[in-house]
Amino acid sequence: MAIINVVKWNASPDEFVWKYPSDKLTTATRLIVSVSQEAVVVLGGELSGPFGPGTHILDTKNIPILRHLVNVPFGGDTPYSAEVWFVQKTTPLNLLWGTQDPVPLLDPKFNVPVPVRCFGQFGVTVADSVRFLRKLVGTYDTFNTAMLCDHFKGMVQTKVKALVAAEISRSGCSVFEINQNLEALSAALAREIGAAFAEFGVDLVNFYVQSVNFPQDDPAIAALRQSLTKRADMSILGYNYTQERSFDVLQGAAQNEGTAGAIAGAGLGLGLGAAVGGAISPSVTQTVSGVLDTSAPRITCPGCGTQSSAETKFCPECGKALRVVCCGKPLPPGAKFCPECGRDLQKNGD
């Protein structure tokens, strides 16, 4: 293989590291490092550099170890073998992250488990090229943004699950309200995740939680949304859950057959309504209470024997008239003769 006189790298935006494909160098080889790049020379397992932007001659002046490992004399153009690694120092800000599976969390406001998914993006830059090469890149010839995201994916997901749960518990807000606290959540995650990135020579420039959402077809989410919708409706109409249950009891009682069942159901509903602060108006309560009062005057139907209140005009069971008018005045219940004119009511078939 021919001796290399110039070593440089035209990097693509999504690459962090690139290893020069040849190791045949000389003490006259020029290393050209572009802006936002650094280069590291590996010779005999030892790292030299990093070399910043500019042109560098790879001789004993820049790589003193050459004199010991290769026995390079002063002067001349001496060949030797070494690896050259380039490191991109730009800052990609559009790296994406997300939870692979929904995270089951306990909603602190409604005390029900709900599955939560989180998504966002982050930006990084290589702060320590030597540490980055030693601890993360290793023997890879190239290392790009996709490989970095894949390497840190497990750590990011673990941190996100723990911190989202802690933030929801700390704030006491529902998972449906967590999007209001995305800024605080992002800052907390950036602190935790940034420390893990720094161990590999990488600075976390930013970390954003862009969305916390839920699988729309999950039964728990559907049930919770339905409950929240009902609560909103009750709030708008001005009643609570206990009062709603009293309305349900009244409606069920009204659908029962028979006057007694309907009145009893209404009485039960009114009792519940009174317990929660008067869900039903006092006038209705008084009316039904009067109907249920067993001491009130009663009248017996001569046709079927059904008892009704004294004011009832017709039997609710057979339809027979219960109140007869004579001389322009209503007759007392069960009267056989008119108390005004003495008319024989039974004789006239009334």
C-alpha positions as CSV (number, residue, x, y, z in Angstrom):
1,M,0.0,0.0,0.0
2,A,1.3,3.5,-0.9
3,I,2.6,5.9,1.7
4,I,-0.1,8.4,2.7
5,N,1.0,12.1,2.5
6,V,-2.3,13.8,3.4
7,V,-4.9,12.6,5.9
8,K,-8.3,14.4,6.2
9,W,-12.0,13.7,6.6
10,N,-15.0,15.2,4.8
11,A,-17.6,14.4,7.4
12,S,-21.3,13.8,6.9
13,P,-23.7,15.5,9.3
14,D,-24.8,12.3,11.0
15,E,-21.3,10.9,11.8
16,F,-19.5,11.3,15.0
17,V,-16.3,9.3,14.4
18,W,-14.5,8.0,11.3
19,K,-11.3,5.9,11.2
20,Y,-8.9,6.7,8.3
21,P,-8.7,3.5,6.2
22,S,-4.9,3.4,5.9
23,D,-2.2,3.2,8.5
24,K,0.8,3.8,6.3
25,L,2.1,7.1,7.4
26,T,5.4,8.9,7.4
27,T,7.0,11.6,9.4
28,A,6.1,14.0,6.6
29,T,2.4,13.1,6.5
30,R,0.1,16.1,6.9
31,L,-2.9,15.7,9.1
32,I,-5.6,18.2,8.1
33,V,-8.3,18.8,10.7
34,S,-11.4,20.8,9.6
35,V,-13.3,23.2,11.8
36,S,-15.5,21.5,14.4
37,Q,-13.3,18.4,14.2
38,E,-10.6,16.8,16.3
39,A,-8.2,14.0,15.4
40,V,-6.5,11.3,17.5
41,V,-3.5,9.2,16.4
42,V,-3.1,5.7,17.9
43,L,0.3,4.2,17.8
44,G,1.3,1.0,19.6
45,G,-1.8,1.2,21.8
46,E,-1.0,4.8,22.9
47,L,-3.2,7.8,22.0
48,S,-1.7,11.0,20.9
49,G,-3.7,14.2,20.6
50,P,-6.3,15.3,20.2
51,F,-5.3,17.5,17.3
52,G,-7.5,20.6,16.8
53,P,-8.5,22.4,13.6
54,G,-5.5,23.1,11.3
55,T,-2.7,21.3,9.6
56,H,-0.3,19.1,11.6
57,I,2.8,17.2,10.5
58,L,2.8,13.7,12.0
59,D,6.5,13.8,13.1
60,T,8.4,13.4,16.3
61,K,7.5,17.0,17.3
62,N,3.7,16.3,17.3
63,I,4.1,12.6,18.2
64,P,7.0,12.2,20.6
65,I,6.3,8.5,21.1
66,L,7.5,7.9,17.6
67,R,11.1,8.2,18.7
68,H,10.7,5.4,21.2
69,L,8.3,3.0,19.5
70,V,9.5,3.2,15.9
71,N,13.0,4.4,16.5
72,V,12.6,7.3,14.1
73,P,15.8,9.3,13.7
74,F,16.1,13.0,13.5
75,G,15.4,14.3,10.0
76,G,14.5,12.3,6.9
77,D,11.1,10.9,5.8
78,T,10.5,7.8,7.9
79,P,7.5,5.5,7.3
80,Y,5.6,4.0,10.2
81,S,2.1,2.5,10.9
82,A,-0.5,4.3,13.0
83,E,-4.3,4.7,13.1
84,V,-5.9,8.1,12.7
85,W,-9.4,8.7,14.1
86,F,-11.4,11.8,13.4
87,V,-14.1,13.0,15.8
88,Q,-17.0,15.3,14.8
89,K,-17.5,18.2,17.3
90,T,-20.7,19.6,15.9
91,T,-24.0,19.5,17.9
92,P,-26.9,17.6,16.4
93,L,-30.1,18.8,18.1
94,N,-32.7,16.6,16.4
95,L,-31.9,13.2,18.0
96,L,-35.2,11.4,18.9
97,W,-36.0,9.3,21.9
98,G,-39.2,7.5,23.1
99,T,-40.5,4.8,25.4
100,Q,-40.7,1.5,23.5
101,D,-43.7,0.3,25.5
102,P,-46.4,2.1,27.5
103,V,-45.3,2.7,31.1
104,P,-47.9,1.7,33.6
105,L,-48.3,4.5,36.2
106,L,-50.8,5.1,39.0
107,D,-52.7,8.3,38.5
108,P,-52.4,10.1,41.9
109,K,-55.7,12.0,41.4
110,F,-57.9,9.2,40.3
111,N,-55.9,6.3,41.8
112,V,-56.2,4.1,38.7
113,P,-53.3,2.6,36.7
114,V,-52.9,4.1,33.3
115,P,-50.4,3.3,30.5
116,V,-48.2,6.3,29.5
117,R,-45.9,6.9,26.5
118,C,-43.3,9.6,26.3
119,F,-41.5,11.1,23.3
120,G,-39.0,13.9,22.7
121,Q,-35.7,14.9,21.3
122,F,-32.2,15.8,22.5
123,G,-28.9,17.3,21.4
124,V,-25.4,16.2,22.2
125,T,-21.8,17.1,21.5
126,V,-18.5,15.2,22.0
127,A,-16.7,17.0,24.8
128,D,-13.8,14.6,25.4
129,S,-12.6,12.9,22.2
130,V,-10.2,10.6,23.8
131,R,-12.7,9.4,26.4
132,F,-15.4,9.1,23.7
133,L,-13.1,6.8,21.6
134,R,-12.0,4.7,24.5
135,K,-15.3,4.1,26.3
136,L,-17.9,4.2,23.5
137,V,-16.5,3.8,20.0
138,G,-14.0,1.1,20.8
139,T,-13.1,-0.8,17.6
140,Y,-15.8,0.6,15.4
141,D,-14.5,2.2,12.2
142,T,-17.4,4.6,12.2
143,F,-19.8,5.8,14.8
144,N,-23.0,7.8,13.8
145,T,-26.0,9.4,15.5
146,A,-28.1,6.2,15.1
147,M,-25.5,4.1,16.9
148,L,-25.3,6.7,19.7
149,C,-29.1,6.8,20.1
150,D,-29.2,3.0,20.2
151,H,-26.4,2.8,22.8
152,F,-28.2,5.2,25.2
153,K,-31.8,4.0,24.4
154,G,-32.0,1.7,27.4
155,M,-30.6,4.2,29.9
156,V,-32.8,7.0,28.6
157,Q,-36.0,4.8,28.8
158,T,-35.1,3.7,32.4
159,K,-34.5,7.3,33.5
160,V,-37.7,8.5,31.8
161,K,-39.9,5.9,33.4
162,A,-38.6,6.6,36.9
163,L,-38.6,10.4,36.7
164,V,-42.0,10.7,35.0
165,A,-43.5,8.6,37.7
166,A,-41.7,10.6,40.4
167,E,-42.8,13.9,38.8
168,I,-46.4,12.9,38.6
169,S,-46.4,11.7,42.2
170,R,-44.6,14.9,43.4
171,S,-47.0,17.3,41.6
172,G,-50.1,15.3,42.5
173,C,-51.5,16.1,39.1
174,S,-53.3,13.6,36.9
175,V,-51.4,12.0,34.0
176,F,-53.9,13.9,31.8
177,E,-52.5,17.2,33.2
178,I,-48.7,16.2,33.0
179,N,-48.3,18.1,29.7
180,Q,-48.6,21.3,31.7
181,N,-45.4,20.4,33.5
182,L,-43.3,19.4,30.5
183,E,-40.7,22.1,31.1
184,A,-40.0,21.0,34.6
185,L,-40.0,17.4,33.6
186,S,-37.5,18.1,30.8
187,A,-35.2,19.9,33.1
188,A,-35.2,17.1,35.7
189,L,-34.5,14.5,33.0
190,A,-31.7,16.6,31.5
191,R,-29.9,16.6,34.9
192,E,-30.2,12.9,35.4
193,I,-29.4,11.8,31.8
194,G,-26.6,14.4,31.4
195,A,-24.6,12.8,34.1
196,A,-24.8,9.4,32.4
197,F,-23.7,10.9,29.0
198,A,-20.7,12.7,30.6
199,E,-19.2,9.4,31.7
200,F,-18.6,8.7,27.9
201,G,-17.2,12.1,27.1
202,V,-20.5,13.4,25.7
203,D,-22.2,16.6,26.8
204,L,-26.0,16.6,26.7
205,V,-26.8,20.0,25.2
206,N,-30.6,19.8,25.7
207,F,-33.2,17.2,26.5
208,Y,-36.9,17.8,25.8
209,V,-40.1,15.9,26.6
210,Q,-42.3,16.9,23.7
211,S,-45.3,14.6,24.4
212,V,-46.8,12.4,27.2
213,N,-49.7,10.5,25.7
214,F,-51.8,7.3,26.0
215,P,-53.0,4.5,23.8
216,Q,-56.4,5.6,22.8
217,D,-57.8,2.1,22.6
218,D,-56.7,1.1,26.1
219,P,-59.8,0.2,28.3
220,A,-58.5,2.0,31.3
221,I,-58.0,5.2,29.4
222,A,-61.5,5.0,27.8
223,A,-63.1,4.4,31.2
224,L,-61.2,7.3,32.8
225,R,-62.1,9.7,29.9
226,Q,-65.7,8.8,30.3
227,S,-65.6,9.5,34.0
228,L,-64.0,12.8,33.4
229,T,-66.5,13.8,30.8
230,K,-69.4,12.9,33.2
231,R,-67.7,14.9,36.0
232,A,-67.4,17.9,33.7
233,D,-71.1,17.6,32.8
234,M,-72.2,17.5,36.4
235,S,-70.0,20.5,37.2
236,I,-71.6,22.5,34.4
237,L,-75.2,21.5,35.5
238,G,-74.4,22.1,39.2
239,Y,-74.8,18.8,40.9
240,N,-72.5,16.0,42.2
241,Y,-72.3,12.2,42.0
242,T,-74.4,11.6,45.1
243,Q,-77.2,13.8,43.8
244,E,-77.0,12.1,40.4
245,R,-77.5,8.7,42.1
246,S,-80.7,10.1,43.8
247,F,-81.9,11.2,40.3
248,D,-81.3,7.7,39.0
249,V,-83.3,6.2,41.9
250,L,-86.2,8.5,41.2
251,Q,-86.2,7.6,37.5
252,G,-86.1,3.9,38.3
253,A,-88.9,4.2,40.7
254,A,-91.0,6.2,38.2
255,Q,-90.7,3.3,35.7
256,N,-92.0,0.7,38.2
257,E,-95.6,-0.4,37.7
258,G,-98.2,0.6,40.3
259,T,-98.8,3.9,42.1
260,A,-97.4,2.6,45.4
261,G,-94.1,1.5,43.9
262,A,-93.7,4.8,42.1
263,I,-94.4,6.8,45.3
264,A,-92.1,4.7,47.4
265,G,-89.3,5.1,44.8
266,A,-89.9,8.8,44.7
267,G,-89.8,8.9,48.5
268,L,-86.5,7.1,48.6
269,G,-85.0,9.4,46.0
270,L,-86.2,12.5,48.0
271,G,-84.6,11.1,51.1
272,L,-81.2,10.8,49.2
273,G,-81.7,14.3,47.7
274,A,-82.4,15.8,51.1
275,A,-79.2,14.2,52.5
276,V,-77.0,16.0,50.0
277,G,-78.4,19.4,50.5
278,G,-81.8,19.5,48.8
279,A,-81.4,18.1,45.3
280,I,-85.2,18.3,44.9
281,S,-87.3,21.3,45.7
282,P,-89.0,21.5,49.2
283,S,-92.5,21.8,47.7
284,V,-92.1,18.4,45.9
285,T,-90.7,16.9,49.1
286,Q,-93.7,18.1,51.1
287,T,-96.2,16.8,48.5
288,V,-94.7,13.3,48.3
289,S,-94.3,13.2,52.1
290,G,-98.0,14.0,52.5
291,V,-98.9,11.2,50.1
292,L,-96.8,8.7,52.0
293,D,-98.3,9.8,55.4
294,T,-100.4,6.9,56.6
295,S,-102.5,9.1,58.9
296,A,-103.9,11.1,56.0
297,P,-107.7,10.5,55.1
298,R,-108.1,7.5,52.7
299,I,-111.0,6.3,50.5
300,T,-111.7,2.8,49.4
301,C,-112.9,2.0,45.9
302,P,-116.3,0.2,46.1
303,G,-115.4,-1.6,42.9
304,C,-112.0,-3.2,43.5
305,G,-111.2,-2.2,47.1
306,T,-108.0,-0.2,46.2
307,Q,-107.3,2.6,48.7
308,S,-106.5,6.1,47.6
309,S,-106.2,9.5,49.1
310,A,-109.4,11.3,50.0
311,E,-108.9,13.8,47.3
312,T,-108.8,11.2,44.5
313,K,-111.7,11.4,42.1
314,F,-111.3,8.1,40.2
315,C,-109.8,4.8,41.2
316,P,-106.3,4.3,39.7
317,E,-106.9,0.6,39.3
318,C,-110.5,0.2,37.9
319,G,-111.4,3.8,37.0
320,K,-114.6,3.9,39.1
321,A,-115.6,7.3,40.3
322,L,-114.7,7.8,44.0
323,R,-116.2,11.3,44.6
324,V,-119.8,12.1,43.8
325,V,-121.2,15.6,43.8
326,C,-124.8,16.4,45.0
327,C,-126.4,19.8,45.4
328,G,-123.2,21.4,44.0
329,K,-121.0,20.0,46.9
330,P,-118.7,17.0,47.0
331,L,-120.0,14.1,49.1
332,P,-118.1,12.6,52.0
333,P,-116.3,9.3,51.3
334,G,-118.7,6.3,51.5
335,A,-121.8,8.5,52.1
336,K,-125.1,6.7,51.4
337,F,-127.3,9.8,51.6
338,C,-126.6,13.5,50.7
339,P,-126.1,15.4,53.9
340,E,-127.7,18.5,52.3
341,C,-130.9,17.3,50.6
342,G,-131.2,13.7,51.9
343,R,-131.0,12.1,48.5
344,D,-130.6,8.3,48.6
345,L,-127.4,7.8,46.7
346,Q,-127.6,4.0,46.6
347,K,-131.1,4.1,45.2
348,N,-130.1,6.3,42.3
349,G,-127.1,4.1,41.5
350,D,-124.5,6.7,42.3
